[in-house]
Amino acid sequence: MDHRDYVRHDALGLAELIAHGEVSATEVLAAARRRLDAVDPTLNCVIQRMDEIADQRAGTAVTGPFAHAPFLIKDLFQNYAGVPTTYGNAALKRIGFKPPVHAEVVRRFITSGVNILGKTNTPEFGAKGITEPEANGPTRNPWNPAHTPGGSSGGSAAAVAAGVVPMAGANDGGGSIRIPAACCGLFGLKPGRARVPGGPEHTDMMHGAAVDHVVSRSVRDSAAMLDAIAGYEPGAIVRIEGPSMPYRQAIERDPKPLRIGVMETSPLGQPLHPEAGAALTRTIACLTDLGHDVEPAAPKLDGAQLCQDFLSMWFVQMARVVDEVRALSGARANEFELDTRAMAHLGRSLSAVEYSTLHGRWLGYRQALAAFHADYDLLLTPTLASPPVAIGELATPGWQHAALKPLLHMPSARALLASGIVDRMAHENLRHVPFTQLANLTGTPAMSVPLHIGESGLPLGSQFVGPPGGETLLFQLAAQIERAAPWFDRLPRIAGVDE
C-alpha cells in the first residue's frame, strides 16, 4: 500500500479494507511507518515509538470498529503501561518513567481495535497552546513547518494532518483538542465533562475541565471513537446519560434548522486578526446556505475574569503536578521550564479560600451559558483569534522573564499578584486563543470545524459550543458541513518530503 492509497481512507475505511482482505494489517502498519519516517525529521510529532508493540498487534486477531487502524496516543495522561512517558518534562524523561497501568481511555482505545504506533509530542504538562517543550523540542505544522501546529495536542494534530495516521489521541483542558485541530485543518471535538473516563489516576482532573478524545480527518472517525470510549468508569463523580443513539449512527441525519449565536469579538477585548474574521465569515455563509439562522449573540459574562480564573486554576494544577513529579523523580528546579516553575509558584500563592472563590465563579459561567442556550442551539466563535503563530513567537517574552525570575525567589507571590501580573499573563498568553476556555470551565462539549485556509496557506477553524449533552447535535452539524464543504482530501504538501 503506497502513501497515496493509504491517505485516501479514514480509520474506519482502513479497518474495512483489512476486514475484507483487500490489504493486510501489516501492510497498513508499514504504510503508516513509512510516512512517519518521512515526515518526522521535519515535524518532530512522535517522541516515543512503540514498534514492537505495534508489530505484535498487527499479527494478532483484533475486533472492534477500528481493527488494526494505525493510531497514536498523546504523551500526556494517555499512559500505556510499560512505555516511557515524559509529559514533556525533562525529569520524567531522565528517569525513563514507565507507568505501571494503562489509562482507562487507552484501554478503551485498544478495545476499539486501533494499532498504537507511538506517543506524540506535547508541551510540558500540556500547559500551552503551542507544542515546544524544552525536553523534546518543538513540533511543527505540516502546512508550514515554520509555524506551530497548536497545542497541547500538537504532536497528534501534526501527525494526522501529515498523513501518518488518520486519527490520534488528544485531550483538552483549555482548548488542546480544538486549537491544534484549527491550526492543522482537522476536525476536533471536545466531549463534555465526564463523557470520557480519565482514570484511574486522573478522573475528574481539574474539576472535570479536562477530557480525552481524538483529532481526526473525518467526522465519522471522531463519532465512532466517542462511541467506543465514552461511558462511566468506577470512581467517577457522576454517571451521565448516554446518547439516544450511537454518534456514528446519528451523523447520518442532518440536524433540524438551528438558531446559532455568533460571538465576533474576543472576550479579552482585543481585535481579531482579519483571517480569523474571514474564517468566521466563511463558516456563517456555509451555515446560512444549509438553512440555519445565524445572528450576533454571546453569553452575558465577564470574559476577562473567566480567562483569569482559568489561568489561576492552571497555576494551582501546575503546583500540584510539579510537586508530584519532584516526589517521583527527585527533579531539580532546572528540570522544569521557567514558565512551569512560575505558574506553580503563583498557584501556591493562592489561599484555599481564594481558590474556592474563583472555582465558585464557574457556576456563574455555567448559568450564563445555559441562559444563552435557552435562546440559541449553539454558540459559534473563531477557534483562534489569529492564524497559527511562528515557532518561537510565544516563547516567554522579556517582560515576563523580568517578572517571573524575581518571583521564583520570593517566599510569596502576593506583590506580583497584586501588581496585575495574572491579568497581563492572561492577555499575553491567551490573546491568540481566548475563545476555547469557556467550554472547559462550563463542562460543555465544543468542536472546531476546518473550513478555512488563509491567504498564507495556513488553516484556521471555527468553534461551536453546545449545551450539556450536546455532542450528538455537534456531530450532526459537523457531518452536515463536511458533506456540504468536504475537507478530507485537503492535505498539505511538506517541503522536502512531498516534492
Summary of the structure (lengths in Angstrom):
residues: 499
radius of gyration: 21.1
end to end distance: 19.4
largest distance: 67.0
contacts: 1908
relative contact order: 0.14
helix: 44%
strand: 13%
